[in-house]
Amino acid sequence: MTEDWPFDDAKNVACFTTRQVLGGATITFVSHDADDGAWQFISSDGAKMKDMRIVALSEVYKQHPAIGKLAMLPPGWEATRDSAEEEWEWSEASPEDDNGSDEDDEEDGEAWKQA
C-alpha cells in the first residue's frame, strides 16, 4: 500500500464488475470474497452475467476513487450504500453469499456469483 494506492492487492489484480460500473454508474455493493479474496464492484443495476466484466482493480479505482475507503475491507466482508453521497456500511457476508449455490441467482440478477 502506498499513498497513491490504498489497496494491499496489486494494481493489476483481477476483479469483477459490470459494464454499468465501467460506464460510470455509482458502485453500491462491494464484496471482498472470503474464499479467494476476489473483489466485486456492482451498481444498483445489479449484476447480470451478460454485463459482467473482469478488469484490473486499478481500472475500477481510477473511475471510482471512493472505493479507496474500502481498501481495508477484510475478506468475507461486504460494503453497501444507496448513493454516492452516503457512507459505506460494512458487514460480514453471510456464508450463502460466497458459495455461489443460490438457486435464484439468475432471477435475482446475481448470476455473476457462479462465475
C-alpha positions as CSV (number, residue, x, y, z in Angstrom):
1,M,0.0,0.0,0.0
2,T,1.3,3.4,-1.0
3,E,0.0,6.9,-0.6
4,D,-1.5,6.9,-4.1
5,W,-2.6,3.2,-4.0
6,P,-4.7,2.3,-0.9
7,F,-5.0,-1.4,-1.5
8,D,-2.7,-4.2,-0.3
9,D,-3.6,-6.0,-3.5
10,A,-1.6,-5.3,-6.7
11,K,-3.0,-2.8,-9.2
12,N,-3.4,-5.5,-11.8
13,V,-5.3,-7.9,-9.6
14,A,-8.4,-9.1,-11.4
15,C,-11.8,-8.1,-10.0
16,F,-15.4,-8.5,-11.1
17,T,-17.6,-5.6,-12.1
18,T,-20.2,-4.7,-14.7
19,R,-20.3,-2.6,-17.8
20,Q,-22.5,-0.2,-16.0
21,V,-19.8,0.5,-13.3
22,L,-17.2,0.9,-16.0
23,G,-19.6,3.3,-17.7
24,G,-19.8,5.5,-14.6
25,A,-22.7,4.1,-12.6
26,T,-22.3,4.5,-8.9
27,I,-21.0,1.5,-7.1
28,T,-23.5,0.5,-4.4
29,F,-22.2,-3.0,-3.5
30,V,-18.6,-4.2,-2.9
31,S,-17.6,-7.7,-1.8
32,H,-14.2,-8.9,-0.8
33,D,-14.8,-12.7,-1.0
34,A,-13.6,-15.0,1.8
35,D,-12.8,-18.0,-0.4
36,D,-10.5,-16.4,-2.9
37,G,-10.0,-12.8,-1.9
38,A,-11.7,-11.6,-5.1
39,W,-13.2,-8.1,-5.2
40,Q,-16.6,-7.4,-6.8
41,F,-17.9,-3.9,-7.6
42,I,-21.6,-3.7,-8.5
43,S,-24.0,-0.8,-9.1
44,S,-27.7,-0.7,-8.2
45,D,-28.4,-2.1,-11.7
46,G,-27.4,-5.5,-10.3
47,A,-25.1,-8.0,-12.0
48,K,-26.4,-10.0,-14.9
49,M,-24.0,-12.3,-16.5
50,K,-24.2,-10.5,-19.8
51,D,-23.0,-7.3,-18.1
52,M,-20.1,-8.8,-16.1
53,R,-16.5,-7.8,-16.8
54,I,-13.2,-8.8,-15.3
55,V,-10.8,-5.9,-15.1
56,A,-7.8,-4.8,-13.1
57,L,-8.5,-3.3,-9.7
58,S,-6.8,-0.2,-10.8
59,E,-9.3,0.4,-13.6
60,V,-12.2,0.4,-11.1
61,Y,-10.2,2.6,-8.7
62,K,-9.3,5.1,-11.5
63,Q,-13.0,5.6,-12.3
64,H,-14.3,5.3,-8.7
65,P,-11.6,6.6,-6.3
66,A,-14.2,6.4,-3.4
67,I,-13.6,2.7,-3.3
68,G,-10.2,3.5,-1.7
69,K,-12.2,3.9,1.6
70,L,-12.8,0.1,1.3
71,A,-9.2,-0.9,0.8
72,M,-9.1,-2.5,4.3
73,L,-12.4,-4.3,3.9
74,P,-11.5,-7.8,5.2
75,P,-12.1,-10.9,3.1
76,G,-15.5,-12.3,3.8
77,W,-17.0,-8.8,4.2
78,E,-19.1,-6.6,2.0
79,A,-20.0,-2.9,1.9
80,T,-23.2,-1.2,0.7
81,R,-24.6,2.2,0.2
82,D,-27.7,3.6,-1.6
83,S,-26.0,6.5,-3.3
84,A,-22.6,8.2,-3.8
85,E,-23.5,10.7,-1.2
86,E,-23.8,8.1,1.6
87,E,-21.1,6.5,3.7
88,W,-20.3,2.8,3.2
89,E,-21.9,0.3,5.6
90,W,-19.7,-2.6,6.2
91,S,-21.0,-6.1,7.3
92,E,-19.7,-9.6,7.4
93,A,-21.1,-11.6,4.4
94,S,-23.3,-14.4,5.3
95,P,-21.9,-17.8,4.2
96,E,-24.5,-18.3,1.4
97,D,-23.4,-15.0,-0.2
98,D,-20.0,-16.6,-1.1
99,N,-20.8,-20.1,-2.1
100,G,-22.5,-19.5,-5.4
101,S,-25.2,-22.1,-4.8
102,D,-28.2,-19.9,-4.5
103,E,-30.8,-21.4,-6.9
104,D,-32.4,-18.0,-7.6
105,D,-29.2,-16.3,-8.8
106,E,-30.4,-15.8,-12.4
107,E,-33.7,-14.3,-11.3
108,D,-32.0,-12.0,-8.8
109,G,-29.6,-10.8,-11.4
110,E,-26.7,-12.3,-9.4
111,A,-25.5,-15.0,-11.8
112,W,-22.0,-13.5,-11.6
113,K,-21.5,-15.2,-8.3
114,Q,-21.5,-18.5,-10.1
115,A,-18.7,-17.4,-12.5
